[in-house]
C-alpha cells in the first residue's frame, strides 16, 4: 500500500509524530510504500486524519 502525508505534523502529539516517522513520513507530500499487514494498518489508523492511503 502507498501512504502519502497530506497534513502537517506540527502541533501533533509526540506519539502521532513518531508513528508518521515510523512509516517513513516526515513532511507534507512524502510518499511511502509499506506492506499490507496488521501492524501497518494499526499505524495508519492512528494517523488516518493526516494521510491518504492507496492500496496497490
CHARMM internal coordinates of N, CA and C (Angstrom, degrees):
IC EDIT
DIST 1 N 1 CA 1.4372
DIST 1 CA 1 C 1.5228
ANGL 1 N 1 CA 1 C 109.32
DIST 1 C 2 N 1.3084
ANGL 1 CA 1 C 2 N 115.03
DIHE 1 N 1 CA 1 C 2 N 148.63
DIST 2 N 2 CA 1.4609
ANGL 1 C 2 N 2 CA 121.78
DIHE 1 CA 1 C 2 N 2 CA -179.91
DIST 2 CA 2 C 1.5245
ANGL 2 N 2 CA 2 C 108.62
DIHE 1 C 2 N 2 CA 2 C -105.22
DIST 2 C 3 N 1.3096
ANGL 2 CA 2 C 3 N 115.95
DIHE 2 N 2 CA 2 C 3 N 130.75
DIST 3 N 3 CA 1.4609
ANGL 2 C 3 N 3 CA 121.67
DIHE 2 CA 2 C 3 N 3 CA -177.66
DIST 3 CA 3 C 1.5253
ANGL 3 N 3 CA 3 C 108.29
DIHE 2 C 3 N 3 CA 3 C -119.91
DIST 3 C 4 N 1.3272
ANGL 3 CA 3 C 4 N 116.70
DIHE 3 N 3 CA 3 C 4 N 130.87
DIST 4 N 4 CA 1.4647
ANGL 3 C 4 N 4 CA 121.48
DIHE 3 CA 3 C 4 N 4 CA 179.34
DIST 4 CA 4 C 1.5177
ANGL 4 N 4 CA 4 C 109.15
DIHE 3 C 4 N 4 CA 4 C -124.94
DIST 4 C 5 N 1.3311
ANGL 4 CA 4 C 5 N 116.08
DIHE 4 N 4 CA 4 C 5 N 130.30
DIST 5 N 5 CA 1.4664
ANGL 4 C 5 N 5 CA 121.70
DIHE 4 CA 4 C 5 N 5 CA 177.63
DIST 5 CA 5 C 1.5263
ANGL 5 N 5 CA 5 C 108.72
DIHE 4 C 5 N 5 CA 5 C -81.11
DIST 5 C 6 N 1.3326
ANGL 5 CA 5 C 6 N 116.95
DIHE 5 N 5 CA 5 C 6 N 122.25
DIST 6 N 6 CA 1.4602
ANGL 5 C 6 N 6 CA 120.59
DIHE 5 CA 5 C 6 N 6 CA -177.11
DIST 6 CA 6 C 1.5254
ANGL 6 N 6 CA 6 C 113.30
DIHE 5 C 6 N 6 CA 6 C -117.18
DIST 6 C 7 N 1.3270
ANGL 6 CA 6 C 7 N 117.87
DIHE 6 N 6 CA 6 C 7 N -8.52
DIST 7 N 7 CA 1.4588
ANGL 6 C 7 N 7 CA 121.75
DIHE 6 CA 6 C 7 N 7 CA 177.01
DIST 7 CA 7 C 1.5255
ANGL 7 N 7 CA 7 C 108.81
DIHE 6 C 7 N 7 CA 7 C -123.46
DIST 7 C 8 N 1.3119
ANGL 7 CA 7 C 8 N 116.00
DIHE 7 N 7 CA 7 C 8 N 152.34
DIST 8 N 8 CA 1.4542
ANGL 7 C 8 N 8 CA 121.63
DIHE 7 CA 7 C 8 N 8 CA -177.08
DIST 8 CA 8 C 1.5230
ANGL 8 N 8 CA 8 C 112.38
DIHE 7 C 8 N 8 CA 8 C -69.15
DIST 8 C 9 N 1.3296
ANGL 8 CA 8 C 9 N 115.79
DIHE 8 N 8 CA 8 C 9 N 151.10
DIST 9 N 9 CA 1.4570
ANGL 8 C 9 N 9 CA 121.60
DIHE 8 CA 8 C 9 N 9 CA 175.87
DIST 9 CA 9 C 1.5249
ANGL 9 N 9 CA 9 C 112.09
DIHE 8 C 9 N 9 CA 9 C -87.55
DIST 9 C 10 N 1.3200
ANGL 9 CA 9 C 10 N 117.41
DIHE 9 N 9 CA 9 C 10 N -11.76
DIST 10 N 10 CA 1.4585
ANGL 9 C 10 N 10 CA 118.97
DIHE 9 CA 9 C 10 N 10 CA -178.10
DIST 10 CA 10 C 1.5242
ANGL 10 N 10 CA 10 C 110.26
DIHE 9 C 10 N 10 CA 10 C -68.49
DIST 10 C 11 N 1.3087
ANGL 10 CA 10 C 11 N 115.80
DIHE 10 N 10 CA 10 C 11 N 136.25
DIST 11 N 11 CA 1.4489
ANGL 10 C 11 N 11 CA 122.15
DIHE 10 CA 10 C 11 N 11 CA -179.09
DIST 11 CA 11 C 1.5172
ANGL 11 N 11 CA 11 C 113.90
DIHE 10 C 11 N 11 CA 11 C 83.93
DIST 11 C 12 N 1.3241
ANGL 11 CA 11 C 12 N 117.78
DIHE 11 N 11 CA 11 C 12 N 1.55
DIST 12 N 12 CA 1.4634
ANGL 11 C 12 N 12 CA 121.63
DIHE 11 CA 11 C 12 N 12 CA 179.63
DIST 12 CA 12 C 1.5247
ANGL 12 N 12 CA 12 C 109.62
DIHE 11 C 12 N 12 CA 12 C -88.95
DIST 12 C 13 N 1.3252
ANGL 12 CA 12 C 13 N 115.79
DIHE 12 N 12 CA 12 C 13 N 165.43
DIST 13 N 13 CA 1.4630
ANGL 12 C 13 N 13 CA 119.66
DIHE 12 CA 12 C 13 N 13 CA 179.56
DIST 13 CA 13 C 1.5312
ANGL 13 N 13 CA 13 C 110.11
DIHE 12 C 13 N 13 CA 13 C -70.47
DIST 13 C 14 N 1.3031
ANGL 13 CA 13 C 14 N 115.40
DIHE 13 N 13 CA 13 C 14 N 159.74
DIST 14 N 14 CA 1.4595
ANGL 13 C 14 N 14 CA 121.31
DIHE 13 CA 13 C 14 N 14 CA -179.95
DIST 14 CA 14 C 1.5307
ANGL 14 N 14 CA 14 C 110.43
DIHE 13 C 14 N 14 CA 14 C -59.38
DIST 14 C 15 N 1.3350
ANGL 14 CA 14 C 15 N 117.02
DIHE 14 N 14 CA 14 C 15 N -38.43
DIST 15 N 15 CA 1.4631
ANGL 14 C 15 N 15 CA 121.15
DIHE 14 CA 14 C 15 N 15 CA -179.32
DIST 15 CA 15 C 1.5264
ANGL 15 N 15 CA 15 C 111.22
DIHE 14 C 15 N 15 CA 15 C -66.55
DIST 15 C 16 N 1.3359
ANGL 15 CA 15 C 16 N 117.34
DIHE 15 N 15 CA 15 C 16 N -39.64
DIST 16 N 16 CA 1.4644
ANGL 15 C 16 N 16 CA 119.62
DIHE 15 CA 15 C 16 N 16 CA 179.37
DIST 16 CA 16 C 1.5218
ANGL 16 N 16 CA 16 C 110.94
DIHE 15 C 16 N 16 CA 16 C -67.21
DIST 16 C 17 N 1.3193
ANGL 16 CA 16 C 17 N 117.31
DIHE 16 N 16 CA 16 C 17 N -39.45
DIST 17 N 17 CA 1.4638
ANGL 16 C 17 N 17 CA 121.08
DIHE 16 CA 16 C 17 N 17 CA 178.32
DIST 17 CA 17 C 1.5253
ANGL 17 N 17 CA 17 C 109.54
DIHE 16 C 17 N 17 CA 17 C -64.91
DIST 17 C 18 N 1.3242
ANGL 17 CA 17 C 18 N 117.64
DIHE 17 N 17 CA 17 C 18 N -42.68
DIST 18 N 18 CA 1.4615
ANGL 17 C 18 N 18 CA 121.62
DIHE 17 CA 17 C 18 N 18 CA 179.46
DIST 18 CA 18 C 1.5284
ANGL 18 N 18 CA 18 C 110.86
DIHE 17 C 18 N 18 CA 18 C -63.79
DIST 18 C 19 N 1.3248
ANGL 18 CA 18 C 19 N 116.82
DIHE 18 N 18 CA 18 C 19 N -38.50
DIST 19 N 19 CA 1.4622
ANGL 18 C 19 N 19 CA 120.68
DIHE 18 CA 18 C 19 N 19 CA 178.72
DIST 19 CA 19 C 1.5209
ANGL 19 N 19 CA 19 C 110.70
DIHE 18 C 19 N 19 CA 19 C -65.06
DIST 19 C 20 N 1.3242
ANGL 19 CA 19 C 20 N 117.23
DIHE 19 N 19 CA 19 C 20 N -44.12
DIST 20 N 20 CA 1.4609
ANGL 19 C 20 N 20 CA 121.02
DIHE 19 CA 19 C 20 N 20 CA 178.77
DIST 20 CA 20 C 1.5245
ANGL 20 N 20 CA 20 C 110.55
DIHE 19 C 20 N 20 CA 20 C -62.40
DIST 20 C 21 N 1.3189
ANGL 20 CA 20 C 21 N 117.27
DIHE 20 N 20 CA 20 C 21 N -43.16
DIST 21 N 21 CA 1.4607
ANGL 20 C 21 N 21 CA 120.51
DIHE 20 CA 20 C 21 N 21 CA -179.78
DIST 21 CA 21 C 1.5258
ANGL 21 N 21 CA 21 C 111.40
DIHE 20 C 21 N 21 CA 21 C -66.55
DIST 21 C 22 N 1.3343
ANGL 21 CA 21 C 22 N 117.31
DIHE 21 N 21 CA 21 C 22 N -33.86
DIST 22 N 22 CA 1.4696
ANGL 21 C 22 N 22 CA 119.87
DIHE 21 CA 21 C 22 N 22 CA 178.53
DIST 22 CA 22 C 1.5271
ANGL 22 N 22 CA 22 C 111.02
DIHE 21 C 22 N 22 CA 22 C -68.24
DIST 22 C 23 N 1.3242
ANGL 22 CA 22 C 23 N 116.81
DIHE 22 N 22 CA 22 C 23 N -22.72
DIST 23 N 23 CA 1.4615
ANGL 22 C 23 N 23 CA 121.27
DIHE 22 CA 22 C 23 N 23 CA 175.62
DIST 23 CA 23 C 1.5297
ANGL 23 N 23 CA 23 C 111.32
DIHE 22 C 23 N 23 CA 23 C -89.26
DIST 23 C 24 N 1.3260
ANGL 23 CA 23 C 24 N 117.64
DIHE 23 N 23 CA 23 C 24 N -0.92
DIST 24 N 24 CA 1.4566
ANGL 23 C 24 N 24 CA 121.34
DIHE 23 CA 23 C 24 N 24 CA 178.43
DIST 24 CA 24 C 1.5141
ANGL 24 N 24 CA 24 C 113.46
DIHE 23 C 24 N 24 CA 24 C 86.37
DIST 24 C 25 N 1.3348
ANGL 24 CA 24 C 25 N 117.00
DIHE 24 N 24 CA 24 C 25 N 23.21
DIST 25 N 25 CA 1.4627
ANGL 24 C 25 N 25 CA 121.81
DIHE 24 CA 24 C 25 N 25 CA -178.13
DIST 25 CA 25 C 1.5202
ANGL 25 N 25 CA 25 C 109.21
DIHE 24 C 25 N 25 CA 25 C -115.22
DIST 25 C 26 N 1.3312
ANGL 25 CA 25 C 26 N 116.99
DIHE 25 N 25 CA 25 C 26 N 125.61
DIST 26 N 26 CA 1.4598
ANGL 25 C 26 N 26 CA 118.60
DIHE 25 CA 25 C 26 N 26 CA -179.23
DIST 26 CA 26 C 1.5239
ANGL 26 N 26 CA 26 C 113.27
DIHE 25 C 26 N 26 CA 26 C -131.06
DIST 26 C 27 N 1.3246
ANGL 26 CA 26 C 27 N 117.95
DIHE 26 N 26 CA 26 C 27 N -19.96
DIST 27 N 27 CA 1.4592
ANGL 26 C 27 N 27 CA 119.70
DIHE 26 CA 26 C 27 N 27 CA 178.64
DIST 27 CA 27 C 1.5213
ANGL 27 N 27 CA 27 C 109.78
DIHE 26 C 27 N 27 CA 27 C -142.80
DIST 27 C 28 N 1.3123
ANGL 27 CA 27 C 28 N 116.28
DIHE 27 N 27 CA 27 C 28 N 159.87
DIST 28 N 28 CA 1.4597
ANGL 27 C 28 N 28 CA 121.52
DIHE 27 CA 27 C 28 N 28 CA -178.77
DIST 28 CA 28 C 1.5259
ANGL 28 N 28 CA 28 C 109.16
DIHE 27 C 28 N 28 CA 28 C -56.45
DIST 28 C 29 N 1.3257
ANGL 28 CA 28 C 29 N 115.87
DIHE 28 N 28 CA 28 C 29 N 133.51
DIST 29 N 29 CA 1.4595
ANGL 28 C 29 N 29 CA 121.35
DIHE 28 CA 28 C 29 N 29 CA 178.87
DIST 29 CA 29 C 1.5157
ANGL 29 N 29 CA 29 C 113.76
DIHE 28 C 29 N 29 CA 29 C 95.33
DIST 29 C 30 N 1.3370
ANGL 29 CA 29 C 30 N 117.62
DIHE 29 N 29 CA 29 C 30 N -10.94
DIST 30 N 30 CA 1.4631
ANGL 29 C 30 N 30 CA 119.80
DIHE 29 CA 29 C 30 N 30 CA 178.07
DIST 30 CA 30 C 1.5282
ANGL 30 N 30 CA 30 C 110.48
DIHE 29 C 30 N 30 CA 30 C -65.41
DIST 30 C 31 N 1.3317
ANGL 30 CA 30 C 31 N 115.55
DIHE 30 N 30 CA 30 C 31 N 139.07
DIST 31 N 31 CA 1.4574
ANGL 30 C 31 N 31 CA 121.86
DIHE 30 CA 30 C 31 N 31 CA -179.84
DIST 31 CA 31 C 1.5168
ANGL 31 N 31 CA 31 C 108.37
DIHE 30 C 31 N 31 CA 31 C -122.45
DIST 31 C 32 N 1.3352
ANGL 31 CA 31 C 32 N 115.36
DIHE 31 N 31 CA 31 C 32 N 137.80
DIST 32 N 32 CA 1.4529
ANGL 31 C 32 N 32 CA 121.40
DIHE 31 CA 31 C 32 N 32 CA -179.86
DIST 32 CA 32 C 1.5238
ANGL 32 N 32 CA 32 C 108.89
DIHE 31 C 32 N 32 CA 32 C -135.49
DIST 32 C 33 N 1.3360
ANGL 32 CA 32 C 33 N 116.25
DIHE 32 N 32 CA 32 C 33 N 140.97
DIST 33 N 33 CA 1.4555
ANGL 32 C 33 N 33 CA 121.40
DIHE 32 CA 32 C 33 N 33 CA 175.41
DIST 33 CA 33 C 1.5217
ANGL 33 N 33 CA 33 C 107.47
DIHE 32 C 33 N 33 CA 33 C -104.69
DIST 33 C 34 N 1.3264
ANGL 33 CA 33 C 34 N 116.29
DIHE 33 N 33 CA 33 C 34 N 121.16
DIST 34 N 34 CA 1.4592
ANGL 33 C 34 N 34 CA 122.24
DIHE 33 CA 33 C 34 N 34 CA -176.75
DIST 34 CA 34 C 1.5271
ANGL 34 N 34 CA 34 C 109.72
DIHE 33 C 34 N 34 CA 34 C -125.62
DIST 34 C 35 N 1.3296
ANGL 34 CA 34 C 35 N 117.58
DIHE 34 N 34 CA 34 C 35 N 155.32
DIST 35 N 35 CA 1.4706
ANGL 34 C 35 N 35 CA 119.96
DIHE 34 CA 34 C 35 N 35 CA 176.85
DIST 35 CA 35 C 1.5308
ANGL 35 N 35 CA 35 C 110.50
DIHE 34 C 35 N 35 CA 35 C -69.43
DIST 35 C 36 N 1.3246
ANGL 35 CA 35 C 36 N 115.83
DIHE 35 N 35 CA 35 C 36 N 151.04
DIST 36 N 36 CA 1.4571
ANGL 35 C 36 N 36 CA 121.07
DIHE 35 CA 35 C 36 N 36 CA -179.80
DIST 36 CA 36 C 1.5291
ANGL 36 N 36 CA 36 C 108.75
DIHE 35 C 36 N 36 CA 36 C -89.64
DIST 36 C 37 N 1.3428
ANGL 36 CA 36 C 37 N 116.38
DIHE 36 N 36 CA 36 C 37 N 84.71
DIST 37 N 37 CA 1.4573
ANGL 36 C 37 N 37 CA 120.95
DIHE 36 CA 36 C 37 N 37 CA 179.82
DIST 37 CA 37 C 1.5306
ANGL 37 N 37 CA 37 C 110.31
DIHE 36 C 37 N 37 CA 37 C -136.57
DIST 37 C 38 N 1.3132
ANGL 37 CA 37 C 38 N 116.74
DIHE 37 N 37 CA 37 C 38 N 175.89
DIST 38 N 38 CA 1.4633
ANGL 37 C 38 N 38 CA 121.64
DIHE 37 CA 37 C 38 N 38 CA -174.79
DIST 38 CA 38 C 1.5375
ANGL 38 N 38 CA 38 C 113.96
DIHE 37 C 38 N 38 CA 38 C -60.87
DIST 38 C 39 N 1.3464
ANGL 38 CA 38 C 39 N 119.69
DIHE 38 N 38 CA 38 C 39 N -46.80
DIST 39 N 39 CA 1.4702
ANGL 38 C 39 N 39 CA 118.24
DIHE 38 CA 38 C 39 N 39 CA 179.68
DIST 39 CA 39 C 1.5311
ANGL 39 N 39 CA 39 C 113.25
DIHE 38 C 39 N 39 CA 39 C -60.89
DIST 39 C 40 N 1.3212
ANGL 39 CA 39 C 40 N 116.84
DIHE 39 N 39 CA 39 C 40 N -40.41
DIST 40 N 40 CA 1.4589
ANGL 39 C 40 N 40 CA 120.28
DIHE 39 CA 39 C 40 N 40 CA 179.17
DIST 40 CA 40 C 1.5229
ANGL 40 N 40 CA 40 C 110.69
DIHE 39 C 40 N 40 CA 40 C -65.99
DIST 40 C 41 N 1.3218
ANGL 40 CA 40 C 41 N 116.77
DIHE 40 N 40 CA 40 C 41 N -41.80
DIST 41 N 41 CA 1.4634
ANGL 40 C 41 N 41 CA 120.87
DIHE 40 CA 40 C 41 N 41 CA 178.94
DIST 41 CA 41 C 1.5255
ANGL 41 N 41 CA 41 C 111.15
DIHE 40 C 41 N 41 CA 41 C -62.64
DIST 41 C 42 N 1.3209
ANGL 41 CA 41 C 42 N 117.24
DIHE 41 N 41 CA 41 C 42 N -36.71
DIST 42 N 42 CA 1.4584
ANGL 41 C 42 N 42 CA 121.02
DIHE 41 CA 41 C 42 N 42 CA 177.43
DIST 42 CA 42 C 1.5137
ANGL 42 N 42 CA 42 C 112.30
DIHE 41 C 42 N 42 CA 42 C -65.54
DIST 42 C 43 N 1.3225
ANGL 42 CA 42 C 43 N 116.29
DIHE 42 N 42 CA 42 C 43 N -41.52
DIST 43 N 43 CA 1.4650
ANGL 42 C 43 N 43 CA 120.68
DIHE 42 CA 42 C 43 N 43 CA 177.59
DIST 43 CA 43 C 1.5230
ANGL 43 N 43 CA 43 C 110.66
DIHE 42 C 43 N 43 CA 43 C -63.54
DIST 43 C 44 N 1.3225
ANGL 43 CA 43 C 44 N 116.34
DIHE 43 N 43 CA 43 C 44 N -43.23
DIST 44 N 44 CA 1.4623
ANGL 43 C 44 N 44 CA 120.65
DIHE 43 CA 43 C 44 N 44 CA 179.92
DIST 44 CA 44 C 1.5269
ANGL 44 N 44 CA 44 C 109.89
DIHE 43 C 44 N 44 CA 44 C -63.11
DIST 44 C 45 N 1.3226
ANGL 44 CA 44 C 45 N 117.55
DIHE 44 N 44 CA 44 C 45 N -38.41
DIST 45 N 45 CA 1.4669
ANGL 44 C 45 N 45 CA 121.19
DIHE 44 CA 44 C 45 N 45 CA 179.67
DIST 45 CA 45 C 1.5283
ANGL 45 N 45 CA 45 C 111.21
DIHE 44 C 45 N 45 CA 45 C -61.57
DIST 45 C 46 N 1.3327
ANGL 45 CA 45 C 46 N 117.06
DIHE 45 N 45 CA 45 C 46 N -34.54
DIST 46 N 46 CA 1.4630
ANGL 45 C 46 N 46 CA 121.11
DIHE 45 CA 45 C 46 N 46 CA -178.97
DIST 46 CA 46 C 1.5275
ANGL 46 N 46 CA 46 C 112.79
DIHE 45 C 46 N 46 CA 46 C -69.43
DIST 46 C 47 N 1.3420
ANGL 46 CA 46 C 47 N 116.72
DIHE 46 N 46 CA 46 C 47 N -30.11
DIST 47 N 47 CA 1.4663
ANGL 46 C 47 N 47 CA 119.76
DIHE 46 CA 46 C 47 N 47 CA -178.13
DIST 47 CA 47 C 1.5268
ANGL 47 N 47 CA 47 C 111.25
DIHE 46 C 47 N 47 CA 47 C -123.78
DIST 47 C 48 N 1.3382
ANGL 47 CA 47 C 48 N 116.78
DIHE 47 N 47 CA 47 C 48 N 31.00
DIST 48 N 48 CA 1.4663
ANGL 47 C 48 N 48 CA 121.47
DIHE 47 CA 47 C 48 N 48 CA -174.72
DIST 48 CA 48 C 1.5237
ANGL 48 N 48 CA 48 C 112.75
DIHE 47 C 48 N 48 CA 48 C -60.81
DIST 48 C 49 N 1.3350
ANGL 48 CA 48 C 49 N 117.52
DIHE 48 N 48 CA 48 C 49 N -26.85
DIST 49 N 49 CA 1.4622
ANGL 48 C 49 N 49 CA 121.04
DIHE 48 CA 48 C 49 N 49 CA 179.94
DIST 49 CA 49 C 1.5336
ANGL 49 N 49 CA 49 C 112.72
DIHE 48 C 49 N 49 CA 49 C -76.11
DIST 49 C 50 N 1.3280
ANGL 49 CA 49 C 50 N 117.55
DIHE 49 N 49 CA 49 C 50 N -7.86
DIST 50 N 50 CA 1.4671
ANGL 49 C 50 N 50 CA 120.98
DIHE 49 CA 49 C 50 N 50 CA -178.29
DIST 50 CA 50 C 1.5251
ANGL 50 N 50 CA 50 C 113.88
DIHE 49 C 50 N 50 CA 50 C -112.58
DIST 50 C 51 N 1.3343
ANGL 50 CA 50 C 51 N 117.45
DIHE 50 N 50 CA 50 C 51 N -7.16
DIST 51 N 51 CA 1.4536
ANGL 50 C 51 N 51 CA 120.36
DIHE 50 CA 50 C 51 N 51 CA -174.24
DIST 51 CA 51 C 1.5235
ANGL 51 N 51 CA 51 C 111.88
DIHE 50 C 51 N 51 CA 51 C -126.55
DIST 51 C 52 N 1.3362
ANGL 51 CA 51 C 52 N 114.80
DIHE 51 N 51 CA 51 C 52 N 160.51
DIST 52 N 52 CA 1.4573
ANGL 51 C 52 N 52 CA 122.55
DIHE 51 CA 51 C 52 N 52 CA 171.53
DIST 52 CA 52 C 1.5321
ANGL 52 N 52 CA 52 C 105.85
DIHE 51 C 52 N 52 CA 52 C -119.84
DIST 52 C 53 N 1.3327
ANGL 52 CA 52 C 53 N 115.67
DIHE 52 N 52 CA 52 C 53 N 127.98
DIST 53 N 53 CA 1.4597
ANGL 52 C 53 N 53 CA 121.14
DIHE 52 CA 52 C 53 N 53 CA -176.54
DIST 53 CA 53 C 1.5198
ANGL 53 N 53 CA 53 C 109.75
DIHE 52 C 53 N 53 CA 53 C -111.32
DIST 53 C 54 N 1.3358
ANGL 53 CA 53 C 54 N 115.74
DIHE 53 N 53 CA 53 C 54 N 132.07
DIST 54 N 54 CA 1.4498
ANGL 53 C 54 N 54 CA 122.55
DIHE 53 CA 53 C 54 N 54 CA 175.52
DIST 54 CA 54 C 1.5142
ANGL 54 N 54 CA 54 C 108.09
DIHE 53 C 54 N 54 CA 54 C -119.76
DIST 54 C 55 N 1.3136
ANGL 54 CA 54 C 55 N 116.14
DIHE 54 N 54 CA 54 C 55 N 120.46
DIST 55 N 55 CA 1.4700
ANGL 54 C 55 N 55 CA 119.53
DIHE 54 CA 54 C 55 N 55 CA 177.94
DIST 55 CA 55 C 1.5059
ANGL 55 N 55 CA 55 C 108.34
DIHE 54 C 55 N 55 CA 55 C -85.13
DIST 55 C 56 N 1.3359
ANGL 55 CA 55 C 56 N 115.22
DIHE 55 N 55 CA 55 C 56 N 122.75
DIST 56 N 56 CA 1.4716
ANGL 55 C 56 N 56 CA 119.52
DIHE 55 CA 55 C 56 N 56 CA -176.71
DIST 56 CA 56 C 1.5162
ANGL 56 N 56 CA 56 C 111.66
DIHE 55 C 56 N 56 CA 56 C -102.40
END
COOR INIT
IC SEED 1 N 1 CA 1 C
IC BUILD
